[in-house]
């Protein structure tokens, strides 16, 4: 399963890890994805949603 948010399509980004000596090496910044049961078109399914979308109430959780 891809590391992509179901709601906002937030995906991994790339950048650098920078040490105190300013040495740089490549790294990935991963989104904070949580597995959530969501009501979708009258049904319930389990999707991966980022924490910022959950806090912003962009998904309707299933009970």
Secondary structure, DSSP 8 states (H G I E B T S, - for coil): --S--TTT----EEEEEE-TT--EEEEEE---EEEEEEEETTEEEEEEEEHHHHHTT-S-B--
